[in-house]
Structure formats: structure tokens, C-alpha cells
Amino acid sequence: MKKFAIIAAAAGAFALAGCGDTTDASEDAVADSVEVPADEAMADAPDPVEATESAEEAMAANVEEAEAAGDAAAAAADDALSAAEAAQNVVDEAH
């Protein structure tokens, strides 16, 4: 059984070796066929621009906006609680 497995493996190896191509892959990857198409593809791309504000400035602005939104939400919750208490007082006085 071992001999049969070795013979089958050898036959498979020879079959696969016969399918291979002898040309070198680096011949297809010369500068004219790789770099030129890449440069042409990037020709219409806009140039990079420098950011107008730093990440810290943008984060500080976002923090300020978040704090203002939080304060507004807290004020709205206080107003809603006051309105609910007033409504409860009206209901209590009616009974």
C-alpha cells in the first residue's frame, strides 16, 4: 500500500511539473507594464491638501457641541418634569 501511495504521489508530481511554465514571472512585471498604467490611473486624482484645522481643534469643537447638547437636554428634562408636577397638582386639586 505504501508503494502505491509513493507511486501515485510521484506521478502526480510529474504531472504537475509538466504543467508549469518556464518563463520568469519578473519578465511580465517590468516598469512599462506596471508603473506606467499606475501613473496614468493617478493622473486625474486631486493633489492632497493640508488640513485647515488640527485633530485636537476638531475634537475640542465636538466636545463643546456635545456639552451644549447635553445642557439643552438637561434643561428640556427639567422643563418636562416641572410640567408633569404641575399637571399632577392640577389633578390632585380637582379631586
N, CA, C and O atoms as CSV, one atom per row, in Angstrom:
chain,resi,resn,atom,element,x,y,z
A,1,MET,N,N,0.819,-1.186,0.000
A,1,MET,CA,C,0.000,0.000,0.000
A,1,MET,C,C,0.866,1.254,0.000
A,1,MET,O,O,0.539,2.252,-0.642
A,2,LYS,N,N,2.000,1.186,0.746
A,2,LYS,CA,C,2.896,2.339,0.778
A,2,LYS,C,C,3.498,2.606,-0.599
A,2,LYS,O,O,3.637,3.753,-1.024
A,3,LYS,N,N,3.851,1.526,-1.280
A,3,LYS,CA,C,4.455,1.682,-2.606
A,3,LYS,C,C,3.474,2.349,-3.563
A,3,LYS,O,O,3.850,3.206,-4.363
A,4,PHE,N,N,2.211,1.941,-3.468
A,4,PHE,CA,C,1.196,2.529,-4.344
A,4,PHE,C,C,1.038,4.030,-4.058
A,4,PHE,O,O,0.896,4.820,-4.992
A,5,ALA,N,N,1.060,4.425,-2.796
A,5,ALA,CA,C,0.932,5.837,-2.431
A,5,ALA,C,C,2.124,6.635,-2.932
A,5,ALA,O,O,1.966,7.755,-3.417
A,6,ILE,N,N,3.324,6.059,-2.815
A,6,ILE,CA,C,4.528,6.750,-3.288
A,6,ILE,C,C,4.492,6.895,-4.803
A,6,ILE,O,O,4.836,7.950,-5.336
A,7,ILE,N,N,4.078,5.843,-5.496
A,7,ILE,CA,C,3.996,5.893,-6.964
A,7,ILE,C,C,2.949,6.918,-7.399
A,7,ILE,O,O,3.174,7.662,-8.353
A,8,ALA,N,N,1.807,6.965,-6.708
A,8,ALA,CA,C,0.759,7.926,-7.057
A,8,ALA,C,C,1.230,9.354,-6.801
A,8,ALA,O,O,0.949,10.253,-7.594
A,9,ALA,N,N,1.942,9.564,-5.699
A,9,ALA,CA,C,2.450,10.902,-5.395
A,9,ALA,C,C,3.486,11.334,-6.424
A,9,ALA,O,O,3.490,12.484,-6.862
A,10,ALA,N,N,4.361,10.413,-6.808
A,10,ALA,CA,C,5.376,10.736,-7.812
A,10,ALA,C,C,4.726,11.046,-9.153
A,10,ALA,O,O,5.133,11.984,-9.838
A,11,ALA,N,N,3.722,10.265,-9.532
A,11,ALA,CA,C,3.033,10.512,-10.800
A,11,ALA,C,C,2.336,11.867,-10.769
A,11,ALA,O,O,2.349,12.602,-11.757
A,12,GLY,N,N,1.733,12.191,-9.641
A,12,GLY,CA,C,1.080,13.497,-9.509
A,12,GLY,C,C,2.077,14.635,-9.590
A,12,GLY,O,O,1.805,15.668,-10.202
A,13,ALA,N,N,3.230,14.447,-8.972
A,13,ALA,CA,C,4.259,15.489,-9.016
A,13,ALA,C,C,4.766,15.696,-10.433
A,13,ALA,O,O,4.952,16.832,-10.870
A,14,PHE,N,N,4.992,14.595,-11.156
A,14,PHE,CA,C,5.442,14.728,-12.542
A,14,PHE,C,C,4.375,15.375,-13.420
A,14,PHE,O,O,4.695,16.158,-14.315
A,15,ALA,N,N,3.129,15.056,-13.171
A,15,ALA,CA,C,2.043,15.646,-13.962
A,15,ALA,C,C,1.964,17.145,-13.719
A,15,ALA,O,O,1.794,17.925,-14.656
A,16,LEU,N,N,2.086,17.541,-12.472
A,16,LEU,CA,C,2.043,18.970,-12.170
A,16,LEU,C,C,3.280,19.693,-12.678
A,16,LEU,O,O,3.188,20.844,-13.104
A,17,ALA,N,N,4.418,19.048,-12.640
A,17,ALA,CA,C,5.643,19.665,-13.140
A,17,ALA,C,C,5.552,19.904,-14.637
A,17,ALA,O,O,6.108,20.880,-15.141
A,18,GLY,N,N,4.864,19.034,-15.351
A,18,GLY,CA,C,4.708,19.204,-16.785
A,18,GLY,C,C,3.794,20.357,-17.145
A,18,GLY,O,O,3.863,20.877,-18.259
A,19,CYS,N,N,2.937,20.766,-16.220
A,19,CYS,CA,C,2.009,21.863,-16.485
A,19,CYS,C,C,2.650,23.225,-16.309
A,19,CYS,O,O,2.112,24.225,-16.784
A,20,GLY,N,N,3.771,23.281,-15.644
A,20,GLY,CA,C,4.388,24.562,-15.319
A,20,GLY,C,C,4.931,25.277,-16.536
A,20,GLY,O,O,5.210,24.657,-17.562
A,21,ASP,N,N,5.080,26.582,-16.416
A,21,ASP,CA,C,5.618,27.415,-17.481
A,21,ASP,C,C,7.044,27.779,-17.100
A,21,ASP,O,O,7.325,28.039,-15.929
A,22,THR,N,N,7.934,27.801,-18.058
A,22,THR,CA,C,9.332,28.059,-17.748
A,22,THR,C,C,9.684,29.529,-17.786
A,22,THR,O,O,10.821,29.883,-17.473
A,23,THR,N,N,8.766,30.399,-18.155
A,23,THR,CA,C,9.085,31.825,-18.211
A,23,THR,C,C,9.153,32.391,-16.806
A,23,THR,O,O,8.500,31.905,-15.883
A,24,ASP,N,N,9.939,33.404,-16.673
A,24,ASP,CA,C,10.124,34.046,-15.372
A,24,ASP,C,C,9.009,35.063,-15.160
A,24,ASP,O,O,8.710,35.853,-16.056
A,25,ALA,N,N,8.406,35.048,-14.007
A,25,ALA,CA,C,7.299,35.968,-13.721
A,25,ALA,C,C,7.764,37.413,-13.693
A,25,ALA,O,O,6.977,38.320,-13.965
A,26,SER,N,N,9.020,37.640,-13.372
A,26,SER,CA,C,9.505,39.017,-13.299
A,26,SER,C,C,9.597,39.666,-14.677
A,26,SER,O,O,9.664,40.892,-14.770
A,27,GLU,N,N,9.601,38.873,-15.750
A,27,GLU,CA,C,9.629,39.450,-17.088
A,27,GLU,C,C,8.330,40.178,-17.399
A,27,GLU,O,O,8.337,41.169,-18.129
A,28,ASP,N,N,7.222,39.704,-16.858
A,28,ASP,CA,C,5.936,40.350,-17.097
A,28,ASP,C,C,5.771,41.613,-16.264
A,28,ASP,O,O,4.937,42.459,-16.588
A,29,ALA,N,N,6.536,41.753,-15.217
A,29,ALA,CA,C,6.374,42.878,-14.300
A,29,ALA,C,C,7.464,43.919,-14.505
A,29,ALA,O,O,8.106,44.332,-13.540
A,30,VAL,N,N,7.681,44.341,-15.714
A,30,VAL,CA,C,8.661,45.391,-15.980
A,30,VAL,C,C,8.008,46.745,-15.769
A,30,VAL,O,O,6.783,46.839,-15.687
A,31,ALA,N,N,8.803,47.779,-15.681
A,31,ALA,CA,C,8.294,49.112,-15.366
A,31,ALA,C,C,7.258,49.594,-16.372
A,31,ALA,O,O,6.301,50.268,-15.993
A,32,ASP,N,N,7.431,49.262,-17.644
A,32,ASP,CA,C,6.482,49.742,-18.651
A,32,ASP,C,C,5.100,49.134,-18.479
A,32,ASP,O,O,4.100,49.766,-18.820
A,33,SER,N,N,5.031,47.933,-17.962
A,33,SER,CA,C,3.725,47.293,-17.848
A,33,SER,C,C,3.089,47.460,-16.473
A,33,SER,O,O,1.906,47.164,-16.306
A,34,VAL,N,N,3.843,47.924,-15.494
A,34,VAL,CA,C,3.301,48.056,-14.144
A,34,VAL,C,C,3.191,49.515,-13.726
A,34,VAL,O,O,2.112,49.969,-13.343
A,35,GLU,N,N,4.290,50.251,-13.794
A,35,GLU,CA,C,4.309,51.609,-13.268
A,35,GLU,C,C,3.564,52.602,-14.152
A,35,GLU,O,O,2.884,53.490,-13.635
A,36,VAL,N,N,3.674,52.475,-15.455
A,36,VAL,CA,C,3.023,53.431,-16.350
A,36,VAL,C,C,1.505,53.384,-16.204
A,36,VAL,O,O,0.893,54.444,-16.069
A,37,PRO,N,N,0.861,52.214,-16.223
A,37,PRO,CA,C,-0.599,52.214,-16.015
A,37,PRO,C,C,-0.992,52.764,-14.645
A,37,PRO,O,O,-2.034,53.405,-14.509
A,38,ALA,N,N,-0.170,52.519,-13.642
A,38,ALA,CA,C,-0.480,53.046,-12.313
A,38,ALA,C,C,-0.369,54.563,-12.302
A,38,ALA,O,O,-1.202,55.241,-11.702
A,39,ASP,N,N,0.639,55.094,-12.954
A,39,ASP,CA,C,0.784,56.552,-13.026
A,39,ASP,C,C,-0.358,57.174,-13.815
A,39,ASP,O,O,-0.864,58.233,-13.443
A,40,GLU,N,N,-0.769,56.523,-14.905
A,40,GLU,CA,C,-1.877,57.050,-15.701
A,40,GLU,C,C,-3.181,57.029,-14.915
A,40,GLU,O,O,-4.007,57.932,-15.054
A,41,ALA,N,N,-3.368,56.016,-14.099
A,41,ALA,CA,C,-4.590,55.923,-13.301
A,41,ALA,C,C,-4.647,57.031,-12.255
A,41,ALA,O,O,-5.734,57.483,-11.897
A,42,MET,N,N,-3.506,57.467,-11.768
A,42,MET,CA,C,-3.473,58.501,-10.733
A,42,MET,C,C,-3.374,59.913,-11.309
A,42,MET,O,O,-3.337,60.880,-10.548
A,43,ALA,N,N,-3.331,60.051,-12.625
A,43,ALA,CA,C,-3.153,61.366,-13.236
A,43,ALA,C,C,-4.314,62.299,-12.930
A,43,ALA,O,O,-4.099,63.496,-12.743
A,44,ASP,N,N,-5.546,61.782,-12.873
A,44,ASP,CA,C,-6.717,62.621,-12.634
A,44,ASP,C,C,-7.025,62.805,-11.154
A,44,ASP,O,O,-7.943,63.549,-10.809
A,45,ALA,N,N,-6.292,62.157,-10.290
A,45,ALA,CA,C,-6.554,62.258,-8.849
A,45,ALA,C,C,-6.140,63.639,-8.352
A,45,ALA,O,O,-5.100,64.155,-8.762
A,46,PRO,N,N,-6.934,64.239,-7.480
A,46,PRO,CA,C,-6.568,65.561,-6.959
A,46,PRO,C,C,-5.355,65.470,-6.039
A,46,PRO,O,O,-5.108,64.442,-5.408
A,47,ASP,N,N,-4.617,66.550,-5.979
A,47,ASP,CA,C,-3.462,66.598,-5.095
A,47,ASP,C,C,-3.932,66.650,-3.648
A,47,ASP,O,O,-4.987,67.218,-3.367
A,48,PRO,N,N,-3.180,66.075,-2.738
A,48,PRO,CA,C,-3.580,66.135,-1.329
A,48,PRO,C,C,-3.495,67.572,-0.815
A,48,PRO,O,O,-2.614,68.338,-1.205
A,49,VAL,N,N,-4.414,67.909,0.051
A,49,VAL,CA,C,-4.417,69.253,0.632
A,49,VAL,C,C,-4.162,69.147,2.122
A,49,VAL,O,O,-4.442,68.127,2.751
A,50,GLU,N,N,-3.631,70.211,2.664
A,50,GLU,CA,C,-3.335,70.237,4.082
A,50,GLU,C,C,-4.606,70.540,4.860
A,50,GLU,O,O,-5.411,71.372,4.443
A,51,ALA,N,N,-4.782,69.882,5.963
A,51,ALA,CA,C,-5.971,70.096,6.784
A,51,ALA,C,C,-5.963,71.516,7.341
A,51,ALA,O,O,-4.917,72.038,7.725
A,52,THR,N,N,-7.147,72.136,7.380
A,52,THR,CA,C,-7.225,73.512,7.867
A,52,THR,C,C,-7.209,73.585,9.380
A,52,THR,O,O,-6.793,74.596,9.947
A,53,GLU,N,N,-7.659,72.524,10.046
A,53,GLU,CA,C,-7.618,72.524,11.497
A,53,GLU,C,C,-7.054,71.197,11.983
A,53,GLU,O,O,-7.175,70.166,11.322
A,54,SER,N,N,-6.450,71.253,13.129
A,54,SER,CA,C,-5.848,70.038,13.657
A,54,SER,C,C,-6.912,69.130,14.261
A,54,SER,O,O,-8.055,69.536,14.468
A,55,ALA,N,N,-6.522,67.931,14.531
A,55,ALA,CA,C,-7.452,66.965,15.118
A,55,ALA,C,C,-7.880,67.407,16.510
A,55,ALA,O,O,-9.022,67.184,16.910
A,56,GLU,N,N,-6.964,68.036,17.251
A,56,GLU,CA,C,-7.310,68.499,18.597
A,56,GLU,C,C,-8.358,69.603,18.545
A,56,GLU,O,O,-9.274,69.633,19.366
A,57,GLU,N,N,-8.224,70.515,17.576
A,57,GLU,CA,C,-9.202,71.598,17.446
A,57,GLU,C,C,-10.572,71.042,17.061
A,57,GLU,O,O,-11.595,71.483,17.585
A,58,ALA,N,N,-10.587,70.093,16.162
A,58,ALA,CA,C,-11.852,69.491,15.742
A,58,ALA,C,C,-12.493,68.740,16.903
A,58,ALA,O,O,-13.709,68.787,17.085
A,59,MET,N,N,-11.665,68.042,17.693
A,59,MET,CA,C,-12.199,67.305,18.830
A,59,MET,C,C,-12.732,68.270,19.888
A,59,MET,O,O,-13.774,68.011,20.491
A,60,ALA,N,N,-12.029,69.379,20.118
A,60,ALA,CA,C,-12.489,70.359,21.101
A,60,ALA,C,C,-13.831,70.951,20.679
A,60,ALA,O,O,-14.712,71.155,21.514
A,61,ALA,N,N,-13.986,71.224,19.392
A,61,ALA,CA,C,-15.258,71.758,18.900
A,61,ALA,C,C,-16.370,70.731,19.085
A,61,ALA,O,O,-17.488,71.088,19.457
A,62,ASN,N,N,-16.074,69.475,18.831
A,62,ASN,CA,C,-17.077,68.424,19.017
A,62,ASN,C,C,-17.452,68.267,20.485
A,62,ASN,O,O,-18.617,68.031,20.808
A,63,VAL,N,N,-16.475,68.397,21.371
A,63,VAL,CA,C,-16.749,68.284,22.805
A,63,VAL,C,C,-17.645,69.430,23.249
A,63,VAL,O,O,-18.589,69.229,24.013
A,64,GLU,N,N,-17.346,70.638,22.765
A,64,GLU,CA,C,-18.172,71.797,23.130
A,64,GLU,C,C,-19.609,71.613,22.639
A,64,GLU,O,O,-20.557,71.903,23.369
A,65,GLU,N,N,-19.767,71.138,21.415
A,65,GLU,CA,C,-21.109,70.905,20.874
A,65,GLU,C,C,-21.842,69.833,21.680
A,65,GLU,O,O,-23.039,69.957,21.941
A,66,ALA,N,N,-21.127,68.786,22.071
A,66,ALA,CA,C,-21.746,67.715,22.848
A,66,ALA,C,C,-22.165,68.217,24.227
A,66,ALA,O,O,-23.235,67.861,24.721
A,67,GLU,N,N,-21.323,69.044,24.850
A,67,GLU,CA,C,-21.677,69.590,26.159
A,67,GLU,C,C,-22.887,70.511,26.056
A,67,GLU,O,O,-23.761,70.483,26.923
A,68,ALA,N,N,-22.946,71.325,25.008
A,68,ALA,CA,C,-24.094,72.213,24.816
A,68,ALA,C,C,-25.365,71.398,24.584
A,68,ALA,O,O,-26.425,71.738,25.108
A,69,ALA,N,N,-25.262,70.338,23.810
A,69,ALA,CA,C,-26.428,69.482,23.570
A,69,ALA,C,C,-26.862,68.795,24.861
A,69,ALA,O,O,-28.058,68.637,25.105
A,70,GLY,N,N,-25.912,68.391,25.680
A,70,GLY,CA,C,-26.235,67.778,26.963
A,70,GLY,C,C,-26.924,68.753,27.896
A,70,GLY,O,O,-27.882,68.395,28.581
A,71,ASP,N,N,-26.436,69.995,27.924
A,71,ASP,CA,C,-27.078,71.022,28.754
A,71,ASP,C,C,-28.501,71.292,28.280
A,71,ASP,O,O,-29.410,71.433,29.097
A,72,ALA,N,N,-28.699,71.365,26.971
A,72,ALA,CA,C,-30.037,71.602,26.428
A,72,ALA,C,C,-30.969,70.437,26.763
A,72,ALA,O,O,-32.141,70.653,27.071
A,73,ALA,N,N,-30.463,69.219,26.706
A,73,ALA,CA,C,-31.278,68.055,27.043
A,73,ALA,C,C,-31.646,68.056,28.522
A,73,ALA,O,O,-32.767,67.700,28.883
A,74,ALA,N,N,-30.713,68.453,29.372
A,74,ALA,CA,C,-30.999,68.520,30.806
A,74,ALA,C,C,-32.053,69.582,31.090
A,74,ALA,O,O,-32.943,69.371,31.913
A,75,ALA,N,N,-31.954,70.722,30.414
A,75,ALA,CA,C,-32.947,71.783,30.597
A,75,ALA,C,C,-34.324,71.314,30.119
A,75,ALA,O,O,-35.333,71.593,30.767
A,76,ALA,N,N,-34.368,70.614,29.006
A,76,ALA,CA,C,-35.644,70.102,28.499
A,76,ALA,C,C,-36.235,69.079,29.470
A,76,ALA,O,O,-37.448,69.050,29.679
A,77,ALA,N,N,-35.395,68.253,30.055
A,77,ALA,CA,C,-35.881,67.271,31.033
A,77,ALA,C,C,-36.422,67.968,32.273
A,77,ALA,O,O,-37.445,67.555,32.819
A,78,ASP,N,N,-35.742,69.023,32.724
A,78,ASP,CA,C,-36.229,69.786,33.881
A,78,ASP,C,C,-37.577,70.428,33.579
A,78,ASP,O,O,-38.479,70.413,34.417
A,79,ASP,N,N,-37.715,70.993,32.378
A,79,ASP,CA,C,-38.987,71.607,31.984
A,79,ASP,C,C,-40.103,70.560,31.933
A,79,ASP,O,O,-41.222,70.824,32.371
A,80,ALA,N,N,-39.802,69.387,31.406
A,80,ALA,CA,C,-40.806,68.327,31.324
A,80,ALA,C,C,-41.206,67.854,32.718
A,80,ALA,O,O,-42.379,67.580,32.968
A,81,LEU,N,N,-40.241,67.759,33.620
A,81,LEU,CA,C,-40.539,67.350,34.990
A,81,LEU,C,C,-41.404,68.390,35.688
A,81,LEU,O,O,-42.340,68.048,36.409
A,82,SER,N,N,-41.086,69.659,35.469
A,82,SER,CA,C,-41.895,70.731,36.063
A,82,SER,C,C,-43.321,70.700,35.522
A,82,SER,O,O,-44.274,70.880,36.280
A,83,ALA,N,N,-43.471,70.475,34.231
A,83,ALA,CA,C,-44.803,70.403,33.632
A,83,ALA,C,C,-45.572,69.202,34.171
A,83,ALA,O,O,-46.776,69.298,34.407
A,84,ALA,N,N,-44.900,68.084,34.366
A,84,ALA,CA,C,-45.561,66.896,34.904
A,84,ALA,C,C,-46.006,67.130,36.341
A,84,ALA,O,O,-47.095,66.711,36.734
A,85,GLU,N,N,-45.164,67.799,37.127
A,85,GLU,CA,C,-45.535,68.105,38.510
A,85,GLU,C,C,-46.722,69.060,38.556
A,85,GLU,O,O,-47.617,68.903,39.386
A,86,ALA,N,N,-46.730,70.047,37.666
A,86,ALA,CA,C,-47.845,70.991,37.618
A,86,ALA,C,C,-49.129,70.273,37.223
A,86,ALA,O,O,-50.189,70.547,37.785
A,87,ALA,N,N,-49.046,69.372,36.274
A,87,ALA,CA,C,-50.226,68.617,35.855
A,87,ALA,C,C,-50.718,67.726,36.994
A,87,ALA,O,O,-51.924,67.589,37.195
A,88,GLN,N,N,-49.809,67.131,37.725
A,88,GLN,CA,C,-50.200,66.292,38.861
A,88,GLN,C,C,-50.887,67.132,39.935
A,88,GLN,O,O,-51.853,66.678,40.549
A,89,ASN,N,N,-50.400,68.349,40.167
A,89,ASN,CA,C,-51.028,69.240,41.148
A,89,ASN,C,C,-52.449,69.601,40.724
A,89,ASN,O,O,-53.350,69.650,41.561
A,90,VAL,N,N,-52.657,69.852,39.438
A,90,VAL,CA,C,-53.991,70.187,38.943
A,90,VAL,C,C,-54.927,69.003,39.149
A,90,VAL,O,O,-56.071,69.179,39.568
A,91,VAL,N,N,-54.443,67.798,38.857
A,91,VAL,CA,C,-55.259,66.599,39.032
A,91,VAL,C,C,-55.573,66.388,40.513
A,91,VAL,O,O,-56.699,66.033,40.862
A,92,ASP,N,N,-54.597,66.603,41.375
A,92,ASP,CA,C,-54.812,66.421,42.809
A,92,ASP,C,C,-55.821,67.431,43.354
A,92,ASP,O,O,-56.640,67.088,44.206
A,93,GLU,N,N,-55.769,68.675,42.867
A,93,GLU,CA,C,-56.693,69.709,43.337
A,93,GLU,C,C,-58.108,69.452,42.833
A,93,GLU,O,O,-59.073,69.842,43.490
A,94,ALA,N,N,-58.247,68.815,41.697
A,94,ALA,CA,C,-59.563,68.547,41.128
A,94,ALA,C,C,-60.280,67.453,41.907
A,94,ALA,O,O,-61.508,67.395,41.853
A,95,HIS,N,N,-59.607,66.623,42.595
A,95,HIS,CA,C,-60.254,65.531,43.334
A,95,HIS,C,C,-60.493,65.954,44.716
A,95,HIS,O,O,-61.030,65.184,45.513
